[in-house]
Amino acid sequence: MKKKRLSVEEYVKGVLNGDRVTLSRAITLIESTLSNDKKMAEKVMESILPFSGKSIRIGVTGVPGVGKSTFIENFGKLLVDMGYKLAVLAIDPSSQKTHGSILGDKTRMESLASDKRAYIRPSPAGGALGGVSAKTREAMILCEAAGFNVVLIETVGVGQSEIAVKGMVDFFLLLMLAGAGDELQGIKKGIIEMCDALVINKADGENIDAAKRAKREYSNALHLFQAKENGWFPKVMVCSSLKKTGLEEIWKMIEEYWLKMSQNGFFENNRQEQRANWMHEHIRYLLESRFYQDELIKEKIQHMLPDIKSGQQSSIAKARELVDLFMKTQSE
Amino acid sequence: MKKKRLSVEEYVKGVLNGDRVTLSRAITLIESTLSNDKKMAEKVMESILPFSGKSIRIGVTGVPGVGKSTFIENFGKLLVDMGYKLAVLAIDPSSQKTHGSILGDKTRMESLASDKRAYIRPSPAGGALGGVSAKTREAMILCEAAGFNVVLIETVGVGQSEIAVKGMVDFFLLLMLAGAGDELQGIKKGIIEMCDALVINKADGENIDAAKRAKREYSNALHLFQAKENGWFPKVMVCSSLKKTGLEEIWKMIEEYWLKMSQNGFFENNRQEQRANWMHEHIRYLLESRFYQDELIKEKIQHMLPDIKSGQQSSIAKARELVDLFMKTQSE
């Protein structure tokens, strides 16, 4: 049976009432690439925006195998037990291939997924051109409007999405493993530099000593590399998601961050900058997506790319030619 | 006396003949923001492009005080003595304020500047929106067409220009100092990660031990952080630009890199990707610069920014409104 289409008002009302079904449908709406849906989504977002923002936004990243699901499951359980309403948004680049759903995401975080105080939603990576940034940020805002006051955004720590996520969260947490030879291998350059905390997971059983050694090693390395403008010195911690140790300390650290950054004004200032950047990012996204989706432009680029690469054609002359052509077609 | 304007043919011929005066005027032409000059510059670039590319392109960066001028002066002297023709392009963000010339640039590298086998040119940072990237890359190509077969591009190591420069060079060298407390302080996040070699300068006199210690420290840190796709493991070296020690070793290392990367195909492959990226960057630059230079858009943004920042207006809705408006004005 085909679901009845909702009106903008129904979306807004449902989300503001904290109705999970409507929230899910609203996120599906903003992820839609259909032109009509896009217009509707924009109206929903505009109505909902004034009711958003009242959460702490936490980015969680780490390579596959680091234990992100178990971490989020048990860290999340701790938060809901403390009375928080938790939304988890997971960005998986592979979901582009599987049409927007992370296979087994519900089973991945079974106990959290069945907990009414938490809401878990996979977010499609949405291709290039700022897709991750736009859709995930909007999903986060919808969750906030629905009353969730902690939002965890999970990424896999191997690509561009971390930079996008950094631009929309208040706190960025990197999960790592100890004892895998070169400790920081496998993590993309630059990701460590932008984290507010580095947490060594699986610090249990025979792993405890290695985790403590890794903690020292990372502390030294971070000490070399970091100098944050907000006065926060990135923390290195250990935890065992499985044994549920170290999780409370992590939350205490985030609370400390939250308090300090609220007091020194960085928290609100950061959010203001994020909102302005969001507009500029979206302008860039719209300009570029309209350009690259133009059929004539697509065809021209495909035709000229080999000569550009070999250096037989001038990259700048062709760029100008294409932009001139694009502007001209807009006026027809 | 006003200089006679050159024709496109005169520019091209002069540059290809290696005439330094014409080369300088051609670089001034491509740096011009006048609409007529831009068109002419594009024609010059197009004619000259097939004669470019036959150099090794080296980015040199480091914070102020690290001794870049002395390094380039004496490293450059070594290269010209070996028979290379050297062009040095210096990007100085401060030159925006001083109208495009680095004050004292000639005196900075006095002996190299008076050497006919070398050519030194300050490059204005050229504001935001990809200015550095576009102009410096074009200046580099003009130098190559004029017969220079080693191009050094100097940046100050504190900003965005390094990323732009990384996208146009074959080899990226970071100069550092030892013994200044936290060794990597002051260098922007991410810059260390993209270097192919890290050279500790001023390893002379009482500094030698500290430089060696720093070398070990950096080696360990880089070992933790780096995993290059081209199979190159970033080297850490020491030198004294003043005492002219270690400079030959640096050139040998660059030659080794050059050879390996030519053999494994990375060199040409990297350049092909750089040319394609150049086109995409320039497309972005043109789209955004036309957008943000639009008078109506400027006015609108200034008007709405406070409400965007405070979250009272939706960043995405306003972005779409602005882009729609821009596209509409193009058709008028």
HADDOCK unambig.tbl for C-alpha pairs under 7 A between the chains (distance, minus, plus):
assign (segid A and resid 42 and name CA) (segid B and resid 317 and name CA) 6.26 0.50 0.50
assign (segid A and resid 46 and name CA) (segid B and resid 314 and name CA) 5.66 0.50 0.50
assign (segid A and resid 49 and name CA) (segid B and resid 314 and name CA) 6.67 0.50 0.50
assign (segid A and resid 50 and name CA) (segid B and resid 312 and name CA) 6.36 0.50 0.50
assign (segid A and resid 182 and name CA) (segid B and resid 224 and name CA) 6.01 0.50 0.50
assign (segid A and resid 183 and name CA) (segid B and resid 224 and name CA) 6.48 0.50 0.50
assign (segid A and resid 184 and name CA) (segid B and resid 224 and name CA) 5.47 0.50 0.50
assign (segid A and resid 184 and name CA) (segid B and resid 225 and name CA) 5.81 0.50 0.50
assign (segid A and resid 185 and name CA) (segid B and resid 224 and name CA) 6.73 0.50 0.50
assign (segid A and resid 185 and name CA) (segid B and resid 225 and name CA) 6.62 0.50 0.50
assign (segid A and resid 185 and name CA) (segid B and resid 227 and name CA) 6.94 0.50 0.50
assign (segid A and resid 189 and name CA) (segid B and resid 190 and name CA) 6.97 0.50 0.50
assign (segid A and resid 189 and name CA) (segid B and resid 193 and name CA) 6.08 0.50 0.50
assign (segid A and resid 190 and name CA) (segid B and resid 189 and name CA) 6.95 0.50 0.50
assign (segid A and resid 190 and name CA) (segid B and resid 190 and name CA) 5.27 0.50 0.50
assign (segid A and resid 193 and name CA) (segid B and resid 189 and name CA) 6.23 0.50 0.50
assign (segid A and resid 221 and name CA) (segid B and resid 221 and name CA) 6.50 0.50 0.50
assign (segid A and resid 224 and name CA) (segid B and resid 182 and name CA) 5.99 0.50 0.50
assign (segid A and resid 224 and name CA) (segid B and resid 183 and name CA) 6.48 0.50 0.50
assign (segid A and resid 224 and name CA) (segid B and resid 184 and name CA) 5.63 0.50 0.50
assign (segid A and resid 224 and name CA) (segid B and resid 185 and name CA) 6.98 0.50 0.50
assign (segid A and resid 225 and name CA) (segid B and resid 184 and name CA) 5.84 0.50 0.50
assign (segid A and resid 225 and name CA) (segid B and resid 185 and name CA) 6.76 0.50 0.50
assign (segid A and resid 272 and name CA) (segid B and resid 309 and name CA) 4.58 0.50 0.50
assign (segid A and resid 272 and name CA) (segid B and resid 310 and name CA) 6.20 0.50 0.50
assign (segid A and resid 273 and name CA) (segid B and resid 309 and name CA) 6.71 0.50 0.50
assign (segid A and resid 275 and name CA) (segid B and resid 308 and name CA) 6.34 0.50 0.50
assign (segid A and resid 275 and name CA) (segid B and resid 309 and name CA) 5.44 0.50 0.50
assign (segid A and resid 275 and name CA) (segid B and resid 311 and name CA) 6.98 0.50 0.50
assign (segid A and resid 275 and name CA) (segid B and resid 315 and name CA) 6.39 0.50 0.50
assign (segid A and resid 276 and name CA) (segid B and resid 308 and name CA) 6.20 0.50 0.50
assign (segid A and resid 276 and name CA) (segid B and resid 309 and name CA) 5.60 0.50 0.50
assign (segid A and resid 278 and name CA) (segid B and resid 315 and name CA) 6.06 0.50 0.50
assign (segid A and resid 279 and name CA) (segid B and resid 315 and name CA) 4.51 0.50 0.50
assign (segid A and resid 279 and name CA) (segid B and resid 316 and name CA) 5.79 0.50 0.50
assign (segid A and resid 279 and name CA) (segid B and resid 319 and name CA) 5.46 0.50 0.50
assign (segid A and resid 282 and name CA) (segid B and resid 316 and name CA) 6.10 0.50 0.50
assign (segid A and resid 282 and name CA) (segid B and resid 319 and name CA) 5.97 0.50 0.50
assign (segid A and resid 283 and name CA) (segid B and resid 319 and name CA) 5.14 0.50 0.50
assign (segid A and resid 283 and name CA) (segid B and resid 320 and name CA) 6.91 0.50 0.50
assign (segid A and resid 283 and name CA) (segid B and resid 323 and name CA) 6.54 0.50 0.50
assign (segid A and resid 287 and name CA) (segid B and resid 287 and name CA) 6.78 0.50 0.50
assign (segid A and resid 287 and name CA) (segid B and resid 323 and name CA) 6.99 0.50 0.50
assign (segid A and resid 308 and name CA) (segid B and resid 275 and name CA) 6.32 0.50 0.50
assign (segid A and resid 308 and name CA) (segid B and resid 276 and name CA) 6.20 0.50 0.50
assign (segid A and resid 309 and name CA) (segid B and resid 272 and name CA) 4.56 0.50 0.50
assign (segid A and resid 309 and name CA) (segid B and resid 273 and name CA) 6.70 0.50 0.50
assign (segid A and resid 309 and name CA) (segid B and resid 275 and name CA) 5.41 0.50 0.50
assign (segid A and resid 309 and name CA) (segid B and resid 276 and name CA) 5.58 0.50 0.50
assign (segid A and resid 310 and name CA) (segid B and resid 272 and name CA) 6.20 0.50 0.50
assign (segid A and resid 311 and name CA) (segid B and resid 50 and name CA) 6.94 0.50 0.50
assign (segid A and resid 311 and name CA) (segid B and resid 275 and name CA) 6.97 0.50 0.50
assign (segid A and resid 312 and name CA) (segid B and resid 50 and name CA) 6.26 0.50 0.50
assign (segid A and resid 314 and name CA) (segid B and resid 46 and name CA) 5.64 0.50 0.50
assign (segid A and resid 314 and name CA) (segid B and resid 49 and name CA) 6.66 0.50 0.50
assign (segid A and resid 315 and name CA) (segid B and resid 275 and name CA) 6.41 0.50 0.50
assign (segid A and resid 315 and name CA) (segid B and resid 278 and name CA) 6.07 0.50 0.50
assign (segid A and resid 315 and name CA) (segid B and resid 279 and name CA) 4.52 0.50 0.50
assign (segid A and resid 316 and name CA) (segid B and resid 279 and name CA) 5.80 0.50 0.50
assign (segid A and resid 316 and name CA) (segid B and resid 282 and name CA) 6.11 0.50 0.50
assign (segid A and resid 317 and name CA) (segid B and resid 42 and name CA) 6.21 0.50 0.50
assign (segid A and resid 319 and name CA) (segid B and resid 279 and name CA) 5.46 0.50 0.50
assign (segid A and resid 319 and name CA) (segid B and resid 282 and name CA) 5.96 0.50 0.50
assign (segid A and resid 319 and name CA) (segid B and resid 283 and name CA) 5.15 0.50 0.50
assign (segid A and resid 320 and name CA) (segid B and resid 283 and name CA) 6.91 0.50 0.50
assign (segid A and resid 323 and name CA) (segid B and resid 283 and name CA) 6.55 0.50 0.50
assign (segid A and resid 327 and name CA) (segid B and resid 330 and name CA) 6.67 0.50 0.50
assign (segid A and resid 330 and name CA) (segid B and resid 327 and name CA) 6.67 0.50 0.50
assign (segid A and resid 330 and name CA) (segid B and resid 331 and name CA) 6.29 0.50 0.50
assign (segid A and resid 331 and name CA) (segid B and resid 330 and name CA) 6.25 0.50 0.50
assign (segid A and resid 331 and name CA) (segid B and resid 331 and name CA) 3.75 0.50 0.50
